Amino acid sequence: MPSPTALVEFGSGSTRKARILLAAAPAITAYVPVDISSEMLAAEVAAIERDHPRLKVVPVAADFTQPFRLPQAVAGLKPTGFFPGSTIGNFEPYQAAGFLRHAGRMLGSGAVLIIGIDLIKNPAILNAAYDDAAGVTAKFNLNLLARINRELGADFDLGAFSHEAFYNVERHRIEMHLASRKRQRVSVAGRAIEFRAGETIHTENSYKYSLERFAALARGSGWTPRACWTDSAGMFSVHALVASD
């Protein structure tokens, strides 16, 4: 019988993915959702406890990219890390390696990490996904300027910037930018910033990996790849890693 396990989810958010695993793995006797939003954590914990009354739920409000300690309440259980989305793709490669190293130190030797990785694919598919016809990603990107206006007292005109996204083949990443539609001056936190027409604000990267490249990153960060699964089209992958001694 598998040893009782504590599932530690990095950046748990809505916990939708964790619910799938919780329903399929009875050896998971405790769940440690880690998220920077204490409000979201409280709501999700209440829902998980209602739906899984026998599960010990121990939330941690923390920035999962920084070192933190596992709760004492799960000290006697075997920890399994869970990072199922492709969030690691938003890290620069050196940051991804740093996250993997800190996760390995925290979970301990022999621990398992289940992690999702978006794979390299046809650039046309990637470009269409990040510059979708419905404009969903554009709204997400432009919302950054709305937040700067709200939180830093800036005066960005959202209509004066356009969303741009493209796949950088050499760096294996999608780049997202906000391009100035005209020459303009913007005030941010009392500082004036000049933009030329066409000048961009580089807002986000999303790195894509081959199976071999991610396995090499994992090995170099203290993990041993044990298993890997992909969808039939080879678009996405899920990896099982074991923390090295």
C-alpha positions in Angstrom: 0.0 0.0 0.0 1.4 3.5 -0.9 2.6 5.6 2.0 0.3 8.3 3.3 1.2 11.5 1.3 0.9 15.2 1.7 0.3 16.9 -1.6 2.0 20.3 -1.7 0.7 22.5 -4.5 2.8 25.4 -5.5 0.6 28.4 -6.6 -2.7 26.5 -5.9 -5.0 29.2 -7.2 -8.5 27.7 -7.8 -7.3 24.1 -6.9 -9.2 22.7 -9.9 -6.3 20.5 -11.0 -5.6 19.3 -7.5 -9.1 18.1 -7.2 -8.6 15.7 -10.1 -5.5 14.2 -8.3 -7.2 14.1 -4.9 -10.1 12.1 -6.4 -7.7 9.6 -8.1 -5.1 9.1 -5.3 -6.5 7.8 -2.0 -2.9 7.8 -0.5 -3.1 11.6 -0.3 -4.2 12.2 3.2 -3.2 15.8 3.5 -3.2 18.8 1.1 -1.0 21.8 1.4 -2.2 24.6 -1.0 0.4 27.3 -1.3 -0.7 30.7 -2.7 0.2 34.3 -2.2 -3.5 35.3 -2.0 -4.8 34.5 1.5 -8.3 35.5 0.5 -8.4 32.9 -2.3 -6.8 30.3 -0.1 -9.5 30.7 2.5 -12.3 30.3 0.0 -10.7 27.3 -1.7 -9.8 25.6 1.6 -13.5 25.9 2.8 -14.6 24.2 -0.5 -12.0 21.5 -0.4 -12.9 20.7 3.3 -16.5 20.5 2.4 -16.0 18.1 -0.5 -13.2 16.0 1.1 -14.1 15.9 4.8 -11.5 13.2 5.6 -8.6 15.2 4.1 -6.3 17.2 6.3 -6.1 20.6 4.6 -3.2 22.9 5.8 -3.0 26.1 3.7 0.2 28.2 3.5 -0.1 31.9 2.4 3.3 32.5 0.8 5.2 33.4 -2.4 5.9 29.9 -3.6 9.0 31.1 -5.5 10.7 31.9 -2.2 11.7 29.3 0.4 9.1 28.5 3.0 8.7 25.7 5.5 6.2 22.9 5.3 3.6 23.0 8.1 4.4 20.9 11.2 1.0 19.3 10.8 2.2 17.3 7.9 5.7 16.5 9.2 5.1 12.8 9.4 3.8 12.4 5.8 5.7 11.8 2.6 5.6 15.1 0.6 4.7 15.2 -3.1 5.1 18.5 -4.9 2.4 19.5 -7.5 3.0 22.2 -10.1 0.7 21.1 -12.9 0.2 24.2 -15.1 2.9 25.6 -17.3 3.7 28.4 -14.9 7.4 27.5 -14.8 7.5 28.6 -18.4 7.0 32.2 -17.2 10.3 32.0 -15.3 13.6 32.8 -17.0 15.6 29.5 -17.2 17.9 30.4 -14.3 14.8 31.2 -12.2 13.2 27.9 -13.2 16.3 26.1 -12.0 16.3 28.1 -8.8 12.6 27.2 -8.2 13.4 23.5 -8.8 16.4 23.6 -6.4 14.4 25.3 -3.6 11.5 22.8 -4.1 13.9 19.9 -3.8 15.4 21.3 -0.6 12.0 21.9 0.9 10.4 18.6 0.0 13.5 16.6 0.8 15.5 13.7 -0.7 13.4 11.1 -2.5 10.3 13.4 -2.8 8.3 13.4 -6.0 7.4 16.5 -8.0 4.7 16.4 -10.6 5.1 19.3 -13.0 3.5 20.5 -16.2 5.6 21.8 -19.1 4.3 23.4 -22.3 6.2 22.0 -25.3 7.8 23.6 -28.3 5.3 23.4 -31.2 4.5 25.1 -34.6 5.1 28.8 -34.1 1.8 29.5 -35.9 -0.1 27.6 -33.2 1.7 29.5 -30.4 1.2 32.9 -32.1 -2.5 32.2 -32.5 -2.8 31.1 -28.9 -1.2 34.2 -27.4 -2.8 36.7 -29.9 -6.2 35.1 -30.0 -8.9 36.3 -32.3 -11.3 36.9 -29.3 -8.8 39.3 -27.8 -8.7 37.6 -24.4 -4.9 37.7 -24.1 -4.9 41.3 -25.3 -7.2 42.3 -22.5 -5.1 40.4 -20.0 -2.0 42.2 -21.2 -3.5 45.7 -21.3 -4.9 45.2 -17.8 -1.3 45.6 -16.6 -1.5 49.3 -17.6 -4.9 49.6 -15.8 -3.3 48.3 -12.6 -0.3 50.7 -12.9 -2.8 53.5 -13.3 -4.8 52.4 -10.3 -1.9 51.4 -8.0 0.9 53.7 -9.0 -1.1 56.8 -9.9 -0.1 56.6 -13.6 -2.0 58.0 -16.6 -1.6 55.4 -19.3 -4.2 55.7 -22.1 -5.0 52.0 -22.7 -6.2 52.9 -26.2 -2.8 54.3 -27.1 -1.1 50.8 -26.7 -1.7 47.6 -28.6 -1.0 44.0 -27.6 1.7 42.2 -29.5 2.8 38.5 -29.0 5.1 36.4 -31.1 7.3 33.3 -30.8 11.0 34.0 -30.5 12.5 30.9 -32.1 16.1 31.4 -31.0 15.1 31.8 -27.3 12.2 29.2 -27.4 9.7 31.6 -25.9 6.6 33.6 -26.5 7.1 37.3 -25.9 4.3 39.6 -25.0 4.6 43.3 -25.5 2.5 46.4 -25.3 3.4 48.7 -28.3 2.9 52.4 -28.2 0.6 53.5 -31.1 2.1 57.0 -31.1 4.7 59.3 -29.7 3.5 60.0 -26.1 4.5 60.9 -22.6 3.2 59.0 -19.6 3.5 59.8 -15.9 4.2 56.9 -13.5 4.6 57.5 -9.8 5.5 61.1 -10.5 8.0 60.3 -13.2 7.6 61.2 -16.9 8.3 58.4 -19.4 8.6 59.1 -23.1 7.5 56.6 -25.7 8.2 56.6 -29.4 5.7 55.3 -31.8 6.2 51.5 -32.0 8.3 51.3 -28.8 7.2 48.5 -26.6 6.9 47.5 -23.0 8.1 43.9 -22.7 5.5 42.5 -20.3 5.9 38.7 -20.2 7.8 35.7 -21.5 6.5 32.1 -21.7 9.3 29.6 -22.4 8.6 26.4 -24.3 10.6 23.2 -23.8 11.4 20.0 -25.6 11.3 16.9 -23.5 15.0 16.6 -23.6 15.7 20.2 -22.7 13.4 20.1 -19.7 14.9 16.8 -18.5 18.4 18.4 -18.7 17.1 21.4 -16.7 15.7 19.1 -14.0 18.8 17.0 -13.7 20.9 20.1 -13.4 18.6 21.4 -10.6 18.8 18.3 -8.4 16.0 16.1 -9.8 16.0 12.7 -11.5 13.3 12.4 -14.3 11.3 9.2 -13.7 8.3 9.4 -16.0 6.8 11.7 -18.6 3.4 11.8 -20.3 2.2 13.9 -23.3 -1.1 14.4 -25.1 -1.4 12.6 -28.4 -0.5 15.8 -30.4 2.6 16.5 -28.3 1.5 19.9 -27.2 1.9 19.5 -23.4 3.8 17.3 -21.0 3.6 16.2 -17.4 6.8 15.0 -15.7 7.4 13.0 -12.6 10.7 14.0 -11.0 12.4 12.5 -7.9 14.6 14.7 -5.7 18.2 13.5 -5.8 20.3 13.0 -2.6 
